[in-house]
Amino acid sequence: MWHSAPTATGGKPFSGGAANIVFRDNVFQHGKNGKCGAYNPVDSFDPTRPGNAFAGNRWDSGEPLKL
Protein backbone atom coordinates (compact mmCIF):
# COMPACT_ATOMS: atom_id res chain seq x y z
CA MET A 1 0.00 0.00 0.00
CA TRP A 2 1.28 3.47 -0.91
CA HIS A 3 1.16 6.10 1.84
CA SER A 4 2.53 9.57 1.17
CA ALA A 5 0.45 12.06 3.10
CA PRO A 6 1.78 15.51 3.96
CA THR A 7 3.45 15.76 7.34
CA ALA A 8 1.46 18.89 8.33
CA THR A 9 -1.51 20.91 7.16
CA GLY A 10 -1.69 24.67 7.31
CA GLY A 11 -5.29 25.67 7.76
CA LYS A 12 -7.69 23.05 6.40
CA PRO A 13 -10.65 23.35 5.95
CA PHE A 14 -10.27 27.15 5.98
CA SER A 15 -7.02 27.30 3.99
CA GLY A 16 -8.03 30.28 1.88
CA GLY A 17 -8.46 32.55 4.88
CA ALA A 18 -5.95 31.06 7.33
CA ALA A 19 -3.46 33.63 8.63
CA ASN A 20 -0.71 33.86 11.25
CA ILE A 21 0.42 30.26 10.79
CA VAL A 22 4.18 29.92 11.24
CA PHE A 23 6.40 26.94 10.42
CA ARG A 24 9.88 28.02 11.54
CA ASP A 25 13.03 25.99 12.34
CA ASN A 26 11.27 22.61 12.40
CA VAL A 27 12.68 19.18 11.56
CA PHE A 28 10.37 16.98 9.47
CA GLN A 29 10.63 13.20 8.99
CA HIS A 30 9.53 10.94 6.15
CA GLY A 31 8.13 8.44 8.68
CA LYS A 32 8.76 4.72 9.06
CA ASN A 33 7.76 3.97 5.48
CA GLY A 34 9.93 6.80 4.10
CA LYS A 35 7.02 8.23 2.08
CA CYS A 36 5.39 10.80 4.38
CA GLY A 37 5.66 14.19 2.77
CA ALA A 38 6.75 12.68 -0.55
CA TYR A 39 4.67 15.14 -2.57
CA ASN A 40 4.97 18.09 -0.21
CA PRO A 41 5.84 18.36 3.48
CA VAL A 42 3.00 20.83 4.18
CA ASP A 43 -0.45 20.91 2.59
CA SER A 44 -3.06 23.68 2.40
CA PHE A 45 -0.67 26.43 3.45
CA ASP A 46 -0.55 29.81 1.73
CA PRO A 47 2.68 31.68 2.54
CA THR A 48 1.26 34.87 1.03
CA ARG A 49 -1.48 35.24 3.66
CA PRO A 50 -0.91 37.85 6.41
CA GLY A 51 1.38 36.58 9.15
CA ASN A 52 2.05 33.21 7.50
CA ALA A 53 5.71 32.15 7.40
CA PHE A 54 7.71 29.11 6.35
CA ALA A 55 11.44 29.44 7.02
CA GLY A 56 14.41 27.51 8.38
CA ASN A 57 12.67 24.13 8.14
CA ARG A 58 14.53 20.98 7.13
CA TRP A 59 14.24 17.23 6.74
CA ASP A 60 15.89 15.06 9.40
CA SER A 61 18.61 14.37 6.79
CA GLY A 62 19.55 18.06 7.01
CA GLU A 63 18.15 18.91 3.55
CA PRO A 64 16.36 22.28 3.54
CA LEU A 65 12.59 22.17 3.07
CA LYS A 66 10.93 24.07 0.28
CA LEU A 67 7.23 24.54 -0.33
C-alpha positions as CSV (number, residue, x, y, z in Angstrom):
1,M,0.0,0.0,0.0
2,W,1.3,3.5,-0.9
3,H,1.2,6.1,1.8
4,S,2.5,9.6,1.2
5,A,0.5,12.1,3.1
6,P,1.8,15.5,4.0
7,T,3.5,15.8,7.3
8,A,1.5,18.9,8.3
9,T,-1.5,20.9,7.2
10,G,-1.7,24.7,7.3
11,G,-5.3,25.7,7.8
12,K,-7.7,23.1,6.4
13,P,-10.7,23.4,5.9
14,F,-10.3,27.2,6.0
15,S,-7.0,27.3,4.0
16,G,-8.0,30.3,1.9
17,G,-8.5,32.5,4.9
18,A,-6.0,31.1,7.3
19,A,-3.5,33.6,8.6
20,N,-0.7,33.9,11.3
21,I,0.4,30.3,10.8
22,V,4.2,29.9,11.2
23,F,6.4,26.9,10.4
24,R,9.9,28.0,11.5
25,D,13.0,26.0,12.3
26,N,11.3,22.6,12.4
27,V,12.7,19.2,11.6
28,F,10.4,17.0,9.5
29,Q,10.6,13.2,9.0
30,H,9.5,10.9,6.2
31,G,8.1,8.4,8.7
32,K,8.8,4.7,9.1
33,N,7.8,4.0,5.5
34,G,9.9,6.8,4.1
35,K,7.0,8.2,2.1
36,C,5.4,10.8,4.4
37,G,5.7,14.2,2.8
38,A,6.7,12.7,-0.5
39,Y,4.7,15.1,-2.6
40,N,5.0,18.1,-0.2
41,P,5.8,18.4,3.5
42,V,3.0,20.8,4.2
43,D,-0.5,20.9,2.6
44,S,-3.1,23.7,2.4
45,F,-0.7,26.4,3.4
46,D,-0.6,29.8,1.7
47,P,2.7,31.7,2.5
48,T,1.3,34.9,1.0
49,R,-1.5,35.2,3.7
50,P,-0.9,37.8,6.4
51,G,1.4,36.6,9.2
52,N,2.1,33.2,7.5
53,A,5.7,32.1,7.4
54,F,7.7,29.1,6.3
55,A,11.4,29.4,7.0
56,G,14.4,27.5,8.4
57,N,12.7,24.1,8.1
58,R,14.5,21.0,7.1
59,W,14.2,17.2,6.7
60,D,15.9,15.1,9.4
61,S,18.6,14.4,6.8
62,G,19.6,18.1,7.0
63,E,18.2,18.9,3.5
64,P,16.4,22.3,3.5
65,L,12.6,22.2,3.1
66,K,10.9,24.1,0.3
67,L,7.2,24.5,-0.3
